[in-house]
Amino acid sequence: MRNIFSRTLEALVEFLVLFPVILMIGVLLQEYQLVVWLLQFPVLMMTGLLFRLFIKQKKEWVYVAFSLFMTLLSLFLLFSSILTAIVALVLGFTLTYRASRYAVYDKKELFPSSYLWVIGLPIYVIGYVVFRYKEELVNYLSIVSFAGFILLIVTLLSANDEHLKAATLSKKARPMLTKNVIRQNRLFIIITIVFALLVANLQAIQAFIQQAIYQTIKGIVWLLTLNGNDESPPEQPPKAQQPDILGTEKAEPSLIAVWFEKIMYAVVAVGLICLALFLIYMLAKRFRRIIKKVTNWISRFANQLLGQRKEEEVDQSYIDEKESIFDWDTFVAKQKDKITRAVRTIYHRKPTWQQLSTEQKIRYLYRELVKEQVNNGYVYHPSLTIRETISEIIKMVPGYEKELNVLNELYEQIKYGETVNEEVNVDQLKVLIAR
């Protein structure tokens, strides 16, 4: 029984997501009572869910046929208009079949909490704007607002539930969580929602408290004067109407207010346009991925029409084991190593020119020469050899061709393991970087 109740609530979340759209269609069609239009879809959804819960291990087409049959039956009993029947057929069949899948599939596979953020809340934001400024729908704005508040609570609870299951690191589809963990998390969410409501309605709460204090004081004064003089004060003669000296005509709004209102409308319009362009860009960017997902879903659905799905295993227990991962000795060793490296970095000094060996001097000269030419606009290509690089530098440094050729020869000797010619005075090549 508890399983039926929980799965019914999970299925009805999809109806809650589409509630503004369904309500708007029902109001605009105006074929019959709005309550009947709204209640038929939850009834159809529960019928499809219960049918699949009690009649299991059937082909997928059986549940598709049953969903279509129940929807057609409701159309025959309730509708007379063709347009209304077509709309109700599409919505009723889709919701009924979707609800029947909750008997077998997990909520995370059918409608994860991310869909509530991406699909549900934007529908309510757009729906609020439509219901706010559409004359036929403005009377139902409070209903949409209340349903949106309920959806927000459901979204927070659903997201929290999925995060808790992910934190278990269990490979099972529906791992069991301890009641204490679930209770604490839901209590935290409820406290957060209550706090947000208090902040959002602070002015109304303040007015209520002031009115309560006023009525309390008024009641105390009435009790104190209850046994006093019962004579009512003499009635005062009505005062003569004073002539309206200042006038009661409302002044026209100032030019600044008019321009400010126009600017705000423009800002809102630009913001909505930017939001629409951003959504179009994101859809275009992910269009190929969406098409691929839709194709895979259609393929899986076609395969399920001819096959059966095995029930997913449920993890029977979850134990929250605590283990200390902090090692004091390792922490101290790491900090000592950091301090040692920092001290060495501070007191480290580069060797002087005289302290360098001949090979080190040649490598230093070549490195500094290339760095200097890069700063002067030369584009260094790592794929070039040393000879090719120095040939390009010779074109940029006229008058030092002899020194550059000597540097090239010495560097190649070092690189290929040959003995450096000791007769060459490397100190004379320092002129290449001391210009």
Secondary structure, DSSP 8 states (H G I E B T S, - for coil): -HHHHHHHHHHHHHHHHTHHHHHHHHHHH-SS-HHHHHHHHHHHHHHHHHHHHHS-S--HHHHHHHHHHHHHHHHHHH---HHHHHHHHHHHHHHHHHHHHTTTS-HHHHS-HHHIIIIIHHHHHHHHHHHHH-TTTGGGHHHHHHHHHHHHHHHHHHHHHHHHHHHTT--SSS----HHHHHHHHHHHHHHHHHHHHHHTHHHHHHHHHHHHHHHHHHHHHHHTTTS----------------SS--------HHHHHHHHHHHHHHHHHHHHHHHHHHHHHHHTHHHHHHHHHHHHHHHHHHHHS--------------------HHHHHHHHHHHHHHHHHHHH-----TTTS-HHHHHHHHHHHHHHHHHHTT----TTS-HHHHHHHHHHHSTT-HHHHHHHHHHHHHHHTT----TTS-GGGGGGGT--
